[in-house]
Amino acid sequence: MSADTPISRFPVPKLSDMPEDLRARIALVQEKAGFVPNIFLALAHRPDEFRAFMAYHDALMDRPGGLTKAEREMIVVATSAANNCLYCVIAHGAILRVRARNPLLADQIAVNYAKADITPRQRAMLAFAVKVATQADRVGAEDHAGLAGHGFSRDDIWDIVAITALFALSNRIASAAELRPNEEFYALGR
């Protein structure tokens, strides 16, 4: 990516112009990752929305429950692929590679989760998530029963739905903003 290529079609504020709480959040991510993901910079031009998005993100992606952190990222990658969101597939694919300690898994899930090297339980989870992402109006009792048959609790099913929904929002913002993935994401976890 050229240094002259904008990361978003929308304004990207300078770190020094951001509210202190956003700068602090971004500094923590930068310290941990070694770079600032472009999504943080792009969302920061609307501080209240940034805070709301990150609060919901953290509530879903960091909560304890029946889904592992890697499985949560699997949902993001599979549904982002279904939504054709370059940024989220690349960024969350990198996170999935790190969390799963598997350099191949994210690519497999992004291309065709049904053929990925995952468990039948995880395959059912992703089939449900992709159905929620692409045909939510067709989700019914049999879909919920199928997940229950794989050992997913009602809370787990809610998490699958909520993660899918939050990232549908993120996919649409990232795609419409033409948000560019950081080059650093491509090599993470490989």
C-alpha positions as CSV (number, residue, x, y, z in Angstrom):
1,M,0.0,0.0,0.0
2,S,1.3,3.4,-0.9
3,A,1.8,5.9,1.8
4,D,-0.4,8.3,-0.3
5,T,-3.3,5.8,-0.5
6,P,-6.0,6.8,2.0
7,I,-7.1,4.1,4.5
8,S,-10.7,5.2,4.3
9,R,-13.0,7.3,2.1
10,F,-14.0,9.2,5.3
11,P,-12.0,11.5,7.5
12,V,-9.3,9.9,9.6
13,P,-8.3,12.2,12.5
14,K,-4.8,12.6,13.8
15,L,-4.1,10.7,17.0
16,S,-3.3,14.1,18.7
17,D,-6.8,15.4,17.8
18,M,-8.7,12.4,19.3
19,P,-10.3,12.4,22.7
20,E,-8.0,11.1,25.4
21,D,-10.0,7.8,26.0
22,L,-9.7,6.9,22.3
23,R,-6.0,7.7,22.2
24,A,-5.5,5.5,25.3
25,R,-7.5,2.6,23.7
26,I,-5.5,2.9,20.5
27,A,-2.2,3.1,22.4
28,L,-3.0,-0.2,24.2
29,V,-3.8,-1.9,20.9
30,Q,-0.6,-0.5,19.3
31,E,1.5,-1.7,22.3
32,K,0.0,-5.2,22.0
33,A,0.0,-5.6,18.2
34,G,2.9,-3.4,17.2
35,F,0.7,-1.2,14.9
36,V,-2.6,0.6,14.9
37,P,-5.3,-1.3,13.0
38,N,-6.9,1.0,10.4
39,I,-10.4,0.3,11.8
40,F,-9.5,2.2,15.0
41,L,-8.4,5.2,13.0
42,A,-11.4,5.2,10.7
43,L,-13.9,4.8,13.5
44,A,-12.3,7.6,15.6
45,H,-13.7,10.3,13.4
46,R,-17.1,9.6,15.2
47,P,-16.0,9.2,18.9
48,D,-19.4,8.3,20.3
49,E,-19.9,5.6,17.7
50,F,-16.3,4.3,18.2
51,R,-17.0,3.9,21.9
52,A,-20.3,2.2,21.4
53,F,-18.9,-0.2,18.8
54,M,-15.9,-1.1,20.9
55,A,-18.1,-1.6,24.0
56,Y,-20.3,-4.1,22.1
57,H,-17.3,-5.7,20.5
58,D,-15.6,-6.3,23.9
59,A,-18.9,-7.5,25.5
60,L,-19.2,-10.2,22.7
61,M,-15.6,-11.1,21.9
62,D,-14.1,-11.1,25.4
63,R,-16.9,-12.6,27.4
64,P,-16.6,-16.0,29.0
65,G,-18.9,-18.7,27.6
66,G,-19.1,-21.8,25.6
67,L,-17.4,-20.4,22.6
68,T,-13.6,-20.1,22.5
69,K,-11.9,-16.9,21.4
70,A,-10.8,-18.7,18.3
71,E,-14.4,-19.9,17.5
72,R,-15.6,-16.3,17.9
73,E,-13.0,-15.2,15.3
74,M,-14.1,-18.1,13.1
75,I,-17.6,-16.6,13.0
76,V,-16.2,-13.2,12.1
77,V,-14.0,-14.7,9.3
78,A,-16.8,-16.9,7.8
79,T,-19.5,-14.2,7.9
80,S,-17.2,-11.5,6.7
81,A,-16.3,-13.7,3.7
82,A,-20.0,-14.2,3.0
83,N,-20.4,-10.4,3.1
84,N,-17.3,-9.9,0.9
85,C,-15.6,-7.7,3.4
86,L,-11.9,-7.5,2.6
87,Y,-10.9,-5.6,5.7
88,C,-12.6,-7.9,8.2
89,V,-11.5,-11.2,6.5
90,I,-7.9,-10.0,6.5
91,A,-7.8,-8.5,9.9
92,H,-9.8,-11.2,11.7
93,G,-8.1,-13.9,9.7
94,A,-4.9,-12.7,11.3
95,I,-6.4,-12.7,14.7
96,L,-7.8,-16.2,14.1
97,R,-4.4,-17.5,13.0
98,V,-2.9,-16.2,16.2
99,R,-5.7,-17.4,18.5
100,A,-6.0,-20.9,16.9
101,R,-2.2,-21.2,16.5
102,N,-2.9,-22.4,13.0
103,P,-1.5,-20.6,9.9
104,L,-4.0,-22.3,7.5
105,L,-7.3,-22.2,9.3
106,A,-8.3,-18.6,8.5
107,D,-7.7,-19.0,4.8
108,Q,-9.7,-22.3,4.8
109,I,-12.6,-20.7,6.6
110,A,-12.6,-17.6,4.4
111,V,-12.7,-19.6,1.2
112,N,-15.0,-22.5,2.2
113,Y,-15.7,-23.2,5.9
114,A,-17.5,-26.4,4.9
115,K,-14.1,-27.9,3.7
116,A,-12.0,-26.4,6.5
117,D,-10.1,-28.5,9.0
118,I,-12.6,-27.9,11.8
119,T,-14.8,-30.1,14.0
120,P,-18.4,-31.0,13.0
121,R,-19.5,-28.8,15.9
122,Q,-17.6,-25.8,14.6
123,R,-18.9,-26.5,11.0
124,A,-22.5,-26.4,12.4
125,M,-21.7,-23.2,14.2
126,L,-20.4,-21.5,11.0
127,A,-23.2,-22.8,8.8
128,F,-25.7,-21.2,11.3
129,A,-23.7,-18.0,11.4
130,V,-23.5,-17.7,7.6
131,K,-27.2,-18.3,7.4
132,V,-27.8,-15.6,10.0
133,A,-25.5,-13.3,7.9
134,T,-27.2,-14.0,4.6
135,Q,-30.7,-15.3,5.3
136,A,-31.6,-14.3,8.8
137,D,-35.3,-14.3,7.9
138,R,-35.0,-18.1,7.2
139,V,-33.5,-19.0,10.6
140,G,-36.0,-21.2,12.4
141,A,-36.5,-23.7,15.2
142,E,-34.7,-26.5,13.3
143,D,-31.6,-24.3,13.1
144,H,-31.6,-23.7,16.9
145,A,-32.2,-27.4,17.5
146,G,-29.4,-28.4,15.3
147,L,-27.0,-26.3,17.3
148,A,-28.4,-27.6,20.6
149,G,-27.7,-31.1,19.2
150,H,-24.0,-30.1,18.9
151,G,-23.9,-28.9,22.6
152,F,-24.5,-25.2,22.1
153,S,-26.4,-23.5,24.9
154,R,-28.9,-20.8,24.4
155,D,-26.3,-18.3,25.5
156,D,-23.9,-19.7,22.9
157,I,-26.5,-19.4,20.2
158,W,-27.1,-15.8,21.2
159,D,-23.4,-15.1,21.0
160,I,-23.2,-16.6,17.5
161,V,-26.1,-14.4,16.4
162,A,-24.8,-11.3,18.1
163,I,-21.3,-11.7,16.8
164,T,-22.6,-12.2,13.3
165,A,-24.9,-9.1,13.6
166,L,-22.1,-6.9,15.0
167,F,-19.8,-7.9,12.2
168,A,-22.5,-7.4,9.6
169,L,-22.5,-3.8,10.7
170,S,-18.7,-3.7,10.7
171,N,-18.5,-5.4,7.2
172,R,-20.8,-2.8,5.7
173,I,-19.0,0.2,7.2
174,A,-15.6,-1.2,6.2
175,S,-16.7,-2.0,2.7
176,A,-18.5,1.2,2.0
177,A,-15.6,3.2,3.5
178,E,-13.2,1.2,1.3
179,L,-11.2,0.6,4.5
180,R,-7.8,-0.8,3.6
181,P,-6.3,-3.7,5.7
182,N,-3.0,-2.9,7.3
183,E,-0.2,-4.7,5.6
184,E,0.9,-6.1,9.0
185,F,-2.2,-8.3,9.1
186,Y,-1.2,-10.4,6.1
187,A,1.8,-11.9,7.9
188,L,0.5,-12.3,11.4
189,G,0.3,-15.8,12.6
190,R,1.9,-17.4,9.6
